Amino acid sequence: MKKNITHQIEISKDSQDFEVTVNLLKQYGNIAIYELHFFSDIAFTPQKTTLKWKFPAINVKGVWKPTSDFSKRIMDDWELDHMQARISVDSPVISIFGHDDTNRMTFACSDAISTTELNVLYREEDNYMYSHISFFTEKHHKIKSYKAQLIIDTTAYHFSRALGNVNQWWSSFDQLSPVMQVNDTAKLPVYSTWYQFHQNLDTIMLIEECKKANKLGYGLIIIDDGWQTNDDNRGYDFTGDWNPDRIPEMQSFVEQVHQIGLKLALWYSVPFCGKKSKAYQKFKGMLLVEEHRWAPVFDPRYPEVRNHLITIYANALKEWNLDGFKLDFIDEFRVYPNTVLTKENGRDYASVNLAVDRLMTDIMKTLKAIKSDLVIEFRQKYTGPAMRKYGNMFRAFDCPGDSVMNRVRIADLRMLSGETAIHSDMFTYHNDEPVEIKALQVVNTLFGVPQLSVLLDKATKSELEMIEFYTSYWNKNKEVLLRGKFTPLRPLANYPILKAETDIHSIIGVYDNYILDIEMNADRIDIINAKISEEIILNYNTIHSTYSCIVYDCMGTEIDQFSMQMNEAFKYIKVPPCGLVVCSKNK
């Protein structure tokens, strides 16, 4: 008889008005799933409740969280900066990995809509890792019952596999099952206006940029902030009405872009109701907060607010024949200090999180009924399992000029997002950088869908050749790059090696000076030398095949050919900075 896994979960709560039970629901291998039940005979106001368990800190190197970026270190139990997750922020999951990248323990909660706090902390007194998840950490309306599930996985495989299994587990719940199809448009390289134009959009220049981008292999343009206002102060005072003040002939402009061969998506900052908009006068009493860093925030618990936003997007889709939307700042829908959590005064929801779920569900259903193959982009941090229901493009959070951060954020997003198309932040760089250095920004995007924000009219010939070479390479190999088995290595070193592999084709990005283990006897092996040094050292001790290899520089010029017999422990090859070597097995 199989022995039950026991994690000795302790329960602490700030109220005696309700009971909490934790029962083992199922187990398979080293994976246990628990059902959590909060209940009372009468309605109660739930208070903070924490589940805590420990395990010995053996072979623990770091702790992975959805948006921890460069900080994947072990935290101590006197550090109280816990991770928060809710429908529009992060995902309720943490993974502890070992010195060999193996999963030591990954845990996640099935409720990705409500607010939870999670952490894993090292206690110096006993050298144990203490994991916890806290529920009802913010004000909440009265309830009679609440259920959720907790999964704990201690299987010794690569930690990315444990995260992938959590993603599949989430998808098994009706409230988290993805319904937004990942279509071909979601996997088109993107030209974004933001870093080059900001709010100063010029349609004549944009049409010329679209022509150049299309020739380079880009298929979608995102018109970012600025199209809705002639104000260029980088603020949101005029959001809420969404009239095309700067591009009054929007339908004609979209038509011109389509004739060039590009799709077009428009940016909207969903929650903001600027004080200089007509919407602000109409919805003054239906706001979550008046004084905000950017602009007052709509309260989605009012059906009038939801109808207003849905109507804006639906009309834009129909009237302008758009192909998609970049829906921004979803994370600003949250409980603010003065938020009253009751269903009254016209509100049909007490919970902000549930109202956001309703808003985004209705937006998606309405828009899909008009055009079934549209795209909707969200950016980190609102890229959790619930957001997969409404969007088919997740983009790495803004990191202009930071190639390493772009790579890290793409990798972190990919491990949790299943089939959803993961996009890079837009690559950009200084005009005077050498082309090989500019190429660093490009090659760090290749394991996601590349987005650029470069003024192509000012680009040099070599720069355009470099962009075209790698964009063409990406378009030809995107099924491997996006759908192949994805393995990011050495998380604490910021993933210096990334792999995407099918049974016959392996693509490897080498981003720092590491020995590269070739473990797969693929028919074709592509190695991207995504760094400024030329040396690559291969270890193929388990492979015994002969490959014909072609070396390209970052602009796609063939500079060398050689034959490589994989019958010795190590092999040194030379590839130009940000160059590529394509190795095909001799039959």
VEXRO-674048 format. One record per residue (C-alpha): residue number from 1; x, y negated, z. Coordinates in Angstrom, 1 decimal. Layout:
<recs>
NUM,X,Y,Z
...
</recs>
This chain:
<recs>
1,0.0,0.0,0.0
2,1.4,-3.4,-1.0
3,2.3,-5.5,2.0
4,0.7,-8.9,2.1
5,2.9,-12.0,1.8
6,2.7,-14.1,4.9
7,4.0,-17.7,5.0
8,2.8,-18.4,8.6
9,1.0,-21.6,7.6
10,0.4,-24.0,10.5
11,-2.5,-26.4,10.4
12,-2.6,-29.8,12.2
13,-5.4,-32.3,11.9
14,-6.3,-35.6,13.3
15,-10.0,-34.7,14.1
16,-11.9,-31.9,15.8
17,-15.1,-32.7,13.8
18,-14.4,-30.0,11.2
19,-12.8,-26.6,10.9
20,-10.0,-25.5,8.5
21,-9.3,-22.0,7.5
22,-6.5,-20.6,5.3
23,-7.0,-17.1,3.8
24,-4.9,-15.1,1.4
25,-7.0,-14.9,-1.8
26,-4.7,-12.8,-4.0
27,-1.1,-11.9,-4.5
28,1.0,-10.5,-7.3
29,4.7,-9.9,-7.0
30,6.2,-12.8,-5.0
31,3.3,-15.1,-5.7
32,0.6,-15.8,-3.1
33,-2.6,-17.8,-3.6
34,-4.5,-19.0,-0.5
35,-8.0,-20.5,-0.2
36,-8.3,-23.5,2.0
37,-11.7,-24.4,3.4
38,-12.6,-27.5,5.4
39,-16.2,-27.3,6.8
40,-18.7,-28.3,9.4
41,-22.4,-27.8,10.1
42,-23.0,-31.5,9.8
43,-21.5,-34.1,7.5
44,-18.1,-35.3,8.7
45,-15.5,-37.9,7.7
46,-12.4,-35.9,6.9
47,-9.2,-37.0,8.6
48,-5.6,-36.3,7.7
49,-4.9,-32.6,7.8
50,-1.5,-31.0,7.1
51,-0.5,-27.5,6.2
52,3.1,-26.7,7.0
53,5.3,-23.6,6.5
54,9.1,-23.0,6.5
55,11.7,-20.8,4.9
56,15.5,-20.4,5.4
57,17.6,-22.8,3.4
58,19.6,-20.0,1.6
59,20.9,-20.9,-1.8
60,19.0,-24.2,-1.9
61,20.6,-26.8,-4.1
62,17.8,-29.4,-4.8
63,14.1,-30.2,-4.8
64,12.2,-30.9,-8.0
65,9.2,-33.3,-8.0
66,7.3,-34.4,-11.1
67,8.8,-37.9,-11.3
68,11.8,-37.8,-9.0
69,14.0,-38.7,-12.0
70,17.7,-38.7,-10.9
71,16.8,-38.0,-7.3
72,16.5,-34.3,-7.0
73,18.5,-34.0,-3.8
74,17.5,-32.3,-0.5
75,15.7,-34.7,1.9
76,16.0,-34.4,5.7
77,13.1,-34.2,8.0
78,13.7,-37.7,9.4
79,13.1,-39.1,5.9
80,9.4,-39.9,5.7
81,9.0,-41.0,2.1
82,6.6,-38.4,1.0
83,5.4,-37.8,-2.6
84,1.8,-38.7,-3.3
85,-0.3,-37.1,-6.0
86,-3.8,-37.8,-7.2
87,-5.7,-37.8,-10.5
88,-3.8,-40.7,-12.0
89,-0.4,-40.2,-10.2
90,1.9,-37.3,-10.5
91,1.0,-33.6,-9.9
92,0.6,-31.8,-6.6
93,3.6,-29.5,-7.1
94,7.1,-29.2,-5.8
95,9.8,-26.7,-6.8
96,13.0,-25.9,-4.7
97,15.8,-24.6,-6.9
98,19.1,-22.8,-6.2
99,22.7,-23.3,-7.2
100,22.0,-21.1,-10.3
101,18.8,-23.0,-11.2
102,16.7,-20.1,-9.9
103,13.4,-20.8,-8.3
104,13.6,-20.5,-4.5
105,10.1,-21.6,-3.8
106,7.5,-23.5,-5.9
107,4.1,-24.5,-4.4
108,1.2,-26.4,-5.8
109,-2.4,-27.3,-5.0
110,-5.4,-26.7,-7.2
111,-7.0,-30.1,-6.4
112,-5.2,-32.5,-8.7
113,-7.9,-35.1,-8.5
114,-8.0,-36.0,-4.8
115,-5.1,-37.7,-3.1
116,-2.5,-35.4,-1.4
117,0.9,-35.9,0.1
118,3.6,-33.3,-0.3
119,7.3,-32.8,0.6
120,10.0,-30.3,1.4
121,12.4,-31.4,4.1
122,15.6,-29.9,5.6
123,15.8,-29.6,9.4
124,19.3,-29.7,10.7
125,18.4,-28.1,14.0
126,17.6,-24.7,12.5
127,18.7,-25.0,8.8
128,15.2,-24.2,7.5
129,13.3,-25.9,4.7
130,9.9,-27.2,5.9
131,7.2,-27.5,3.2
132,4.0,-29.4,3.8
133,0.9,-30.7,2.0
134,-1.4,-33.2,3.6
135,-5.0,-33.8,2.7
136,-7.3,-36.8,3.3
137,-4.5,-39.2,3.9
138,-6.6,-42.1,2.8
139,-10.1,-43.3,3.6
140,-12.7,-40.8,2.4
141,-16.5,-40.6,2.3
142,-18.4,-38.1,4.4
143,-18.6,-34.5,3.2
144,-19.9,-31.1,4.6
145,-17.4,-28.8,2.8
146,-14.2,-29.0,0.8
147,-12.3,-26.1,-0.8
148,-9.0,-25.9,-2.6
149,-6.3,-23.4,-3.4
150,-2.6,-23.3,-2.6
151,-0.1,-21.3,-4.7
152,3.3,-20.3,-3.4
153,5.8,-18.7,-5.7
154,9.1,-17.3,-4.5
155,10.0,-15.3,-7.6
156,13.7,-15.4,-8.5
157,13.5,-16.7,-12.1
158,14.4,-20.0,-13.6
159,12.6,-22.8,-11.8
160,11.1,-24.1,-15.1
161,9.3,-20.8,-15.5
162,7.7,-21.2,-12.1
163,6.5,-24.7,-13.0
164,5.2,-23.3,-16.3
165,3.2,-20.7,-14.4
166,1.7,-23.4,-12.2
167,0.6,-25.3,-15.3
168,-1.1,-22.1,-16.5
169,-2.7,-21.6,-13.1
170,-4.1,-25.2,-13.1
171,-5.6,-24.6,-16.6
172,-7.6,-21.7,-15.2
173,-9.8,-24.1,-13.2
174,-12.8,-25.7,-14.9
175,-12.0,-29.2,-13.5
176,-8.5,-29.0,-14.9
177,-8.9,-27.1,-18.2
178,-7.5,-29.1,-21.1
179,-10.1,-29.9,-23.7
180,-8.3,-32.5,-25.7
181,-6.8,-30.8,-28.8
182,-3.2,-31.4,-29.5
183,-3.5,-32.2,-33.2
184,-0.9,-32.9,-35.9
185,-1.1,-36.7,-35.3
186,0.0,-36.2,-31.7
187,3.2,-34.7,-33.0
188,4.2,-37.5,-35.4
189,7.2,-39.6,-34.7
190,6.1,-43.0,-33.5
191,7.1,-46.6,-34.3
192,6.1,-48.8,-31.3
193,6.0,-52.6,-31.4
194,6.7,-53.2,-27.7
195,10.5,-53.5,-27.2
196,11.0,-55.5,-30.4
197,7.9,-57.7,-30.6
198,6.4,-57.7,-27.1
199,3.3,-59.9,-27.4
200,4.6,-61.9,-30.4
201,3.1,-59.7,-33.1
202,3.4,-60.7,-36.7
203,1.3,-58.6,-39.1
204,3.4,-59.5,-42.2
205,6.6,-58.3,-40.5
206,4.7,-55.3,-39.1
207,3.6,-54.2,-42.6
208,7.2,-54.3,-43.8
209,8.3,-52.4,-40.7
210,5.7,-49.7,-41.4
211,7.0,-49.2,-44.9
212,10.5,-48.7,-43.7
213,9.4,-46.5,-40.8
214,7.4,-44.3,-43.1
215,10.4,-43.8,-45.4
216,12.4,-42.7,-42.3
217,9.9,-40.1,-41.4
218,7.6,-41.9,-38.9
219,3.9,-41.2,-39.1
220,2.2,-43.2,-36.3
221,2.5,-46.8,-35.2
222,1.4,-48.0,-31.8
223,0.4,-51.6,-31.7
224,1.2,-52.5,-28.1
225,0.2,-55.5,-25.9
226,-0.4,-58.8,-27.7
227,-2.9,-57.9,-30.4
228,-5.8,-59.0,-28.1
229,-4.5,-62.5,-27.1
230,-2.5,-65.4,-28.4
231,-1.0,-65.9,-25.0
232,2.6,-64.6,-24.8
233,3.4,-65.0,-21.1
234,3.7,-61.2,-20.6
235,0.6,-61.2,-18.3
236,-2.9,-59.8,-18.3
237,-5.0,-62.8,-17.8
238,-6.9,-62.2,-21.0
239,-7.6,-58.5,-20.7
240,-11.1,-57.1,-20.3
241,-12.7,-58.5,-23.5
242,-10.4,-56.9,-26.0
243,-11.1,-59.1,-29.0
244,-8.3,-59.1,-31.7
245,-7.4,-62.8,-31.2
246,-3.9,-62.4,-32.7
247,-4.9,-60.0,-35.4
248,-8.5,-61.2,-36.3
249,-8.5,-59.1,-39.5
250,-7.9,-55.9,-37.6
251,-9.9,-53.7,-40.0
252,-7.9,-54.9,-43.0
253,-4.6,-54.6,-41.2
254,-5.4,-51.0,-40.2
255,-6.3,-50.2,-43.8
256,-3.0,-51.6,-45.0
257,-1.1,-49.4,-42.5
258,-3.1,-46.3,-43.7
259,-2.3,-47.1,-47.3
260,1.4,-47.0,-46.4
261,0.9,-43.5,-44.9
262,0.9,-44.2,-41.2
263,-1.7,-43.6,-38.6
264,-2.4,-46.4,-36.1
265,-3.2,-46.5,-32.4
266,-4.0,-49.6,-30.2
267,-2.8,-50.3,-26.7
268,-5.4,-51.1,-23.9
269,-4.7,-51.8,-20.2
270,-7.7,-49.9,-19.0
271,-8.2,-51.1,-15.4
272,-7.4,-54.8,-15.8
273,-10.0,-57.5,-15.9
274,-8.1,-60.8,-16.4
275,-9.4,-63.9,-14.7
276,-9.5,-65.7,-18.1
277,-11.7,-63.1,-19.7
278,-15.5,-63.2,-20.1
279,-15.6,-59.8,-18.5
280,-14.3,-61.2,-15.3
281,-17.3,-63.5,-15.0
282,-19.6,-60.7,-15.7
283,-18.0,-58.1,-13.4
284,-16.8,-60.3,-10.5
285,-18.6,-58.2,-7.9
286,-17.6,-54.9,-9.4
287,-13.8,-54.9,-8.8
288,-11.6,-52.7,-6.7
289,-9.3,-55.6,-6.0
290,-9.3,-59.3,-6.9
291,-5.7,-60.3,-6.1
292,-3.4,-57.9,-7.8
293,0.2,-58.1,-9.1
294,-1.1,-58.1,-12.7
295,-4.9,-58.8,-12.8
296,-8.1,-57.9,-11.0
297,-8.9,-54.2,-11.3
298,-12.3,-52.8,-12.5
299,-14.1,-50.5,-10.1
300,-15.0,-47.4,-12.1
301,-17.6,-46.4,-9.5
302,-20.1,-48.8,-11.2
303,-21.8,-47.3,-14.2
304,-21.9,-50.8,-15.8
305,-18.1,-50.9,-15.7
306,-17.7,-47.5,-17.2
307,-20.2,-48.3,-20.0
308,-18.4,-51.6,-20.7
309,-15.0,-49.8,-21.2
310,-16.4,-46.9,-23.2
311,-18.3,-49.3,-25.5
312,-15.2,-51.3,-26.2
313,-13.2,-48.3,-27.2
314,-16.0,-46.7,-29.2
315,-16.7,-49.9,-31.1
316,-13.0,-50.4,-31.9
317,-12.7,-46.8,-33.2
318,-15.8,-47.2,-35.4
319,-15.2,-50.7,-36.7
320,-11.5,-50.6,-37.2
321,-11.1,-46.9,-38.2
322,-8.3,-46.4,-35.6
323,-6.5,-43.1,-35.2
324,-5.9,-43.3,-31.4
325,-5.4,-45.2,-28.2
326,-2.6,-45.9,-25.8
327,-4.6,-46.1,-22.5
328,-2.3,-47.8,-20.0
329,-2.1,-48.5,-16.3
330,-4.5,-45.7,-15.2
331,-2.7,-45.4,-11.9
332,-4.0,-48.8,-10.8
333,-7.4,-47.2,-10.3
334,-6.8,-46.4,-6.6
335,-8.0,-47.1,-3.1
336,-7.0,-50.5,-2.0
337,-6.9,-51.8,1.6
338,-10.4,-53.3,1.4
339,-12.0,-50.6,-0.7
340,-15.3,-49.4,0.8
341,-15.8,-45.7,0.1
342,-19.5,-45.4,0.0
343,-22.1,-44.8,-2.7
344,-24.2,-48.0,-2.4
345,-24.7,-51.5,-3.8
346,-24.9,-50.1,-7.3
347,-22.0,-47.7,-7.1
348,-22.9,-44.1,-8.1
349,-19.7,-42.7,-6.7
350,-18.0,-43.1,-3.3
351,-14.7,-41.6,-4.4
352,-12.5,-43.7,-6.7
353,-10.7,-40.6,-7.9
354,-13.9,-38.8,-8.9
355,-15.1,-42.0,-10.7
356,-11.9,-42.1,-12.7
357,-12.5,-38.5,-13.7
358,-16.0,-39.4,-14.8
359,-14.8,-42.5,-16.7
360,-12.0,-40.7,-18.5
361,-14.3,-37.7,-19.3
362,-16.9,-39.9,-20.8
363,-14.4,-41.9,-22.8
364,-12.9,-38.7,-24.3
365,-16.4,-37.2,-25.1
366,-17.6,-40.5,-26.7
367,-14.5,-41.0,-28.8
368,-14.2,-37.4,-29.9
369,-17.8,-37.5,-31.1
370,-16.8,-40.4,-33.4
371,-13.5,-39.0,-34.6
372,-12.5,-35.5,-33.6
373,-8.8,-35.7,-34.4
374,-7.8,-38.9,-32.6
375,-4.8,-39.2,-30.2
376,-4.8,-40.6,-26.7
377,-1.5,-41.4,-25.1
378,-0.8,-41.7,-21.4
379,2.6,-42.4,-19.8
380,4.2,-41.3,-16.6
381,3.1,-41.2,-13.8
382,-0.5,-40.6,-15.0
383,0.4,-37.3,-16.7
384,-0.8,-34.7,-14.3
385,-3.0,-31.6,-15.0
386,-6.2,-33.6,-14.7
387,-5.0,-36.1,-17.3
388,-4.4,-33.3,-19.8
389,-8.2,-33.1,-20.1
390,-8.3,-36.6,-21.7
391,-5.0,-37.1,-23.5
392,-2.9,-35.2,-26.0
393,0.2,-37.4,-25.8
394,2.2,-37.8,-22.6
395,5.1,-40.4,-22.8
396,8.1,-40.7,-20.7
397,7.9,-43.8,-18.4
398,9.6,-47.0,-19.7
399,13.5,-46.7,-19.7
400,14.7,-49.1,-22.5
401,18.3,-48.5,-23.4
402,18.7,-45.6,-20.8
403,19.2,-42.5,-22.9
404,19.9,-40.2,-19.9
405,16.7,-41.3,-18.1
406,14.8,-40.7,-21.3
407,16.1,-37.1,-21.5
408,15.4,-36.4,-17.9
409,11.9,-37.7,-18.0
410,11.1,-35.7,-21.2
411,12.4,-32.5,-19.6
412,10.5,-33.1,-16.4
413,7.3,-33.7,-18.3
414,7.7,-30.7,-20.6
415,7.9,-28.2,-17.8
416,4.4,-29.0,-16.5
417,2.5,-30.0,-19.6
418,1.9,-26.9,-21.6
419,0.9,-27.6,-25.2
420,0.4,-31.4,-24.6
421,2.8,-33.3,-26.9
422,5.5,-34.9,-24.8
423,6.9,-38.1,-26.3
424,10.1,-40.0,-25.5
425,10.1,-43.5,-24.4
426,10.9,-45.7,-27.3
427,14.6,-45.7,-28.1
428,16.2,-49.1,-28.5
429,19.8,-50.4,-28.3
430,22.0,-53.5,-28.9
431,22.4,-54.4,-32.5
432,26.2,-54.6,-32.2
433,26.8,-51.1,-30.8
434,28.6,-48.6,-33.1
435,26.3,-46.2,-34.9
436,27.6,-43.2,-32.9
437,26.6,-45.0,-29.6
438,23.2,-46.0,-31.0
439,22.8,-42.3,-31.9
440,23.0,-41.4,-28.2
441,19.6,-43.1,-27.8
442,18.1,-41.0,-30.6
443,19.5,-37.5,-29.8
444,18.3,-37.8,-26.2
445,14.7,-37.9,-27.5
446,14.9,-34.8,-29.7
447,13.3,-32.3,-27.2
448,10.2,-34.5,-27.1
449,8.5,-36.4,-29.9
450,10.7,-39.3,-30.8
451,9.4,-42.9,-30.4
452,11.4,-45.9,-31.6
453,11.2,-49.6,-31.1
454,13.9,-50.9,-33.3
455,13.6,-53.8,-35.7
456,14.3,-51.9,-38.9
457,14.6,-55.0,-41.0
458,17.7,-55.9,-39.1
459,19.2,-52.4,-39.0
460,22.5,-51.6,-40.8
461,22.7,-49.0,-43.6
462,24.6,-46.6,-41.4
463,22.0,-47.1,-38.6
464,19.1,-46.3,-41.0
465,21.0,-43.2,-42.3
466,21.4,-42.0,-38.7
467,17.7,-42.5,-37.8
468,16.6,-40.9,-41.0
469,18.9,-37.9,-40.6
470,17.7,-37.1,-37.1
471,14.1,-37.9,-37.7
472,14.2,-35.6,-40.8
473,15.9,-32.9,-38.7
474,13.2,-33.3,-36.0
475,10.3,-33.1,-38.5
476,11.8,-29.9,-40.1
477,12.4,-28.2,-36.7
478,9.6,-29.6,-34.5
479,7.9,-26.3,-34.1
480,11.0,-24.9,-32.4
481,11.7,-28.1,-30.5
482,8.2,-28.5,-29.2
483,6.9,-24.9,-29.0
484,10.0,-22.8,-28.5
485,10.9,-21.5,-25.1
486,12.2,-24.6,-23.3
487,15.0,-24.4,-20.7
488,16.5,-27.4,-19.1
489,19.7,-26.5,-17.2
490,21.4,-28.0,-14.1
491,18.7,-30.4,-12.9
492,20.9,-32.1,-10.3
493,23.3,-33.0,-13.2
494,20.4,-34.5,-15.1
495,20.0,-31.6,-17.6
496,23.3,-31.8,-19.5
497,22.2,-28.8,-21.6
498,18.7,-28.4,-23.1
499,17.5,-25.4,-25.1
500,14.5,-24.7,-27.2
501,14.4,-21.2,-28.7
502,12.3,-18.8,-30.7
503,13.2,-15.2,-31.5
504,15.2,-16.3,-34.6
505,16.1,-20.0,-34.0
506,17.9,-21.6,-31.1
507,18.4,-25.3,-30.8
508,20.8,-26.5,-28.0
509,21.5,-30.1,-27.0
510,24.8,-30.6,-25.2
511,24.9,-33.9,-23.4
512,28.1,-33.6,-21.3
513,31.3,-31.7,-21.3
514,30.2,-28.3,-20.2
515,31.0,-24.8,-21.4
516,28.0,-23.8,-23.5
517,26.8,-20.2,-22.9
518,25.4,-18.7,-26.1
519,23.1,-16.0,-24.8
520,20.8,-15.4,-27.7
521,21.7,-13.5,-30.8
522,19.5,-15.7,-33.0
523,19.6,-15.8,-36.8
524,20.3,-19.5,-36.6
525,21.9,-21.6,-33.8
526,21.9,-25.4,-34.0
527,24.1,-27.3,-31.5
528,23.6,-31.0,-31.1
529,26.8,-32.6,-29.8
530,24.8,-35.3,-27.9
531,27.9,-37.0,-26.4
532,30.8,-39.2,-27.5
533,33.5,-36.5,-27.2
534,34.1,-34.1,-30.1
535,35.0,-30.9,-28.2
536,32.5,-28.1,-27.6
537,33.5,-24.9,-25.9
538,31.3,-21.9,-26.5
539,31.1,-18.8,-24.4
540,29.5,-15.9,-26.3
541,30.8,-13.0,-24.4
542,27.6,-11.0,-25.0
543,27.1,-11.8,-28.7
544,29.0,-10.0,-31.5
545,28.0,-11.5,-34.9
546,29.5,-13.6,-37.6
547,28.1,-17.1,-38.4
548,28.6,-19.5,-41.2
549,28.6,-23.0,-39.8
550,28.1,-26.5,-41.3
551,29.1,-29.6,-39.4
552,27.4,-33.0,-39.9
553,28.1,-36.4,-38.4
554,25.4,-38.5,-36.9
555,24.5,-39.9,-40.3
556,23.9,-36.5,-41.8
557,27.2,-36.4,-43.9
558,28.6,-32.9,-44.2
559,32.2,-33.0,-42.9
560,33.2,-29.4,-42.4
561,32.3,-25.7,-43.0
562,33.7,-22.7,-41.2
563,33.0,-19.1,-40.4
564,32.8,-18.1,-36.7
565,33.2,-14.6,-35.5
566,31.7,-14.2,-32.0
567,33.9,-11.5,-30.7
568,35.9,-13.2,-28.1
569,35.1,-14.8,-24.7
570,35.4,-18.4,-25.7
571,35.5,-20.5,-28.8
572,36.5,-24.1,-29.3
573,34.8,-26.1,-32.1
574,35.0,-29.7,-33.1
575,31.8,-31.8,-33.8
576,31.7,-35.6,-34.3
577,30.1,-37.7,-31.6
578,26.3,-37.2,-31.8
579,26.9,-34.8,-34.7
580,25.3,-31.5,-35.4
581,26.6,-28.0,-36.2
582,24.2,-25.5,-37.9
583,25.3,-21.9,-37.6
584,23.6,-19.2,-39.7
585,24.1,-15.5,-39.0
586,25.7,-13.6,-41.9
587,23.4,-10.7,-42.9
</recs>
